[in-house]
Structure formats: structure tokens, C-alpha cells
Amino acid sequence: MKIGELSKITGVSIRSLRYYEEQGILIPMRLSNGYRVYNETAIDQVHTIKFYLDLGLSIEKISGFLHCVLKNKETFCKEVLPIYEQKLEEIEKQLETLQMIRLNLMDRVAAIKEEGLK
């Protein structure tokens, strides 16, 4: 299938598919005229890439374990666990920061409301 078809089937833009190719995580075959051609496995590959991107992982991180998870179950890929742990740590820090911002805003709102009542 051509890149437009893959884009339509997966819901991923042609631009993104080309970017995946530039990054070496999606490798099409090339026809003699230079057109990209993808086999059916590319659909699962793109869905897998999208899944990991939706988890907030970078293309760099994904490229480190993508081959393994496409061949095996995720649980058999040792490379995934440290990346998940690191991402969870990042999320925890972000949640702490958001909680501090939330409390600060709540205090400010309360102070403004209190001043407005005087």
C-alpha cells in the first residue's frame, strides 16, 4: 500500500509517517519510481508507535525498544521497564508541581474573594 493508504487506515498523517521513516522506526520498501510501499505489518507498527507516543514517550525512547515489542510481547522486552519507570517518575514530579500551582491558585482566589467582601 502507498503512504496515503497507510495514513488513511491508521489515522496518522503522511507527514508523521515520513517523520517515522526519517527516524528509522518505519521502513518502507521503495518502488523503482521512488514511491514508498508498505506491507500489511506497517499498520500494526504505526498503531504501536502511536500507542507509545500517546503514553508520552519520545520517538527516541520508542526506537530503543520498538523492534522488540513488535516481535515479542511487551513483557519480554527488558528495555521497556526502565523507560516506563522514568516516565512515571516524570509524571509524579509534574503532578506535584501541578498540585502546588493548584493550591497557590486556590489561596489567591480565596484571598481575592475575601478582599472583595470587605
BELPEVEN-V985600 format. One record per residue. N is the residue number from 1. RES is the residue in three letters. PHI is phi as a letter, one per 30 degrees, with the letter a starting at -180 (999 if undefined). PSI is psi in whole degrees, 0 to 359 (999 if undefined). D_CENTER is the distance of its C-alpha to the mean C-alpha in Angstrom with 2 decimals. Layout:
# BELPEVEN-V985600
N:RES:PHI:PSI:D_CENTER, N:RES:PHI:PSI:D_CENTER
This chain:
# BELPEVEN-V985600
1:MET:999:153:24.03, 2:LYS:d:170:23.35, 3:ILE:d:324:20.17, 4:GLY:d:320:21.15, 5:GLU:d:316:21.57, 6:LEU:d:320:18.22, 7:SER:d:314:16.68, 8:LYS:d:315:18.92, 9:ILE:d:319:18.31, 10:THR:c:342:14.49, 11:GLY:i:13:14.22, 12:VAL:c:134:12.10, 13:SER:d:154:14.17, 14:ILE:e:321:16.43, 15:ARG:e:315:15.40, 16:SER:d:319:11.75, 17:LEU:d:320:13.39, 18:ARG:d:321:15.74, 19:TYR:d:317:13.22, 20:TYR:e:320:11.72, 21:GLU:d:315:15.44, 22:GLU:e:324:16.24, 23:GLN:d:355:13.82, 24:GLY:i:17:15.51, 25:ILE:c:355:12.88, 26:LEU:b:115:14.51, 27:ILE:c:108:18.26, 28:PRO:d:166:20.55, 29:MET:d:159:24.28, 30:ARG:c:134:26.42, 31:LEU:d:170:29.59, 32:SER:d:334:32.68, 33:ASN:d:3:32.06, 34:GLY:j:354:28.65, 35:TYR:d:142:26.67, 36:ARG:d:142:23.46, 37:VAL:b:132:23.84, 38:TYR:c:145:21.33, 39:ASN:c:178:22.48, 40:GLU:d:331:21.50, 41:THR:d:339:19.21, 42:ALA:d:330:16.83, 43:ILE:d:309:16.04, 44:ASP:d:321:14.86, 45:GLN:d:314:13.01, 46:VAL:d:319:11.05, 47:HIS:d:321:10.52, 48:THR:d:315:9.37, 49:ILE:e:314:6.82, 50:LYS:d:319:5.66, 51:PHE:e:311:6.18, 52:TYR:d:326:4.33, 53:LEU:d:320:0.75, 54:ASP:d:336:3.94, 55:LEU:d:353:5.25, 56:GLY:j:13:4.57, 57:LEU:d:149:4.66, 58:SER:d:161:5.91, 59:ILE:e:321:7.16, 60:GLU:e:312:10.27, 61:LYS:d:315:9.45, 62:ILE:d:319:8.09, 63:SER:d:337:11.23, 64:GLY:d:339:13.35, 65:PHE:b:357:13.18, 66:LEU:e:314:12.01, 67:HIS:e:319:15.69, 68:CYS:d:312:16.80, 69:VAL:d:336:14.74, 70:LEU:d:331:15.68, 71:LYS:d:327:19.27, 72:ASN:b:178:19.54, 73:LYS:d:152:18.42, 74:GLU:e:324:15.72, 75:THR:d:343:18.67, 76:PHE:c:2:20.38, 77:CYS:c:100:17.80, 78:LYS:e:333:18.95, 79:GLU:d:337:16.23, 80:VAL:d:320:13.65, 81:LEU:e:309:15.89, 82:PRO:d:329:16.20, 83:ILE:d:317:12.51, 84:TYR:d:316:12.30, 85:GLU:d:318:15.53, 86:GLN:d:318:14.54, 87:LYS:d:319:11.54, 88:LEU:d:320:14.15, 89:GLU:d:316:16.63, 90:GLU:d:317:14.65, 91:ILE:d:318:14.23, 92:GLU:e:317:17.93, 93:LYS:d:319:18.97, 94:GLN:d:320:17.24, 95:LEU:d:319:19.00, 96:GLU:d:315:22.23, 97:THR:d:315:22.05, 98:LEU:d:321:21.43, 99:GLN:d:319:24.32, 100:MET:d:318:26.57, 101:ILE:d:317:25.85, 102:ARG:e:311:26.55, 103:LEU:d:319:29.79, 104:ASN:d:314:30.84, 105:LEU:d:320:30.40, 106:MET:d:318:32.25, 107:ASP:d:316:35.06, 108:ARG:d:316:35.31, 109:VAL:d:314:35.46, 110:ALA:d:317:38.12, 111:ALA:d:318:40.09, 112:ILE:d:317:40.10, 113:LYS:d:319:41.21, 114:GLU:d:316:43.84, 115:GLU:d:324:45.19, 116:GLY:d:337:45.32, 117:LEU:d:346:47.52, 118:LYS:d:999:50.15
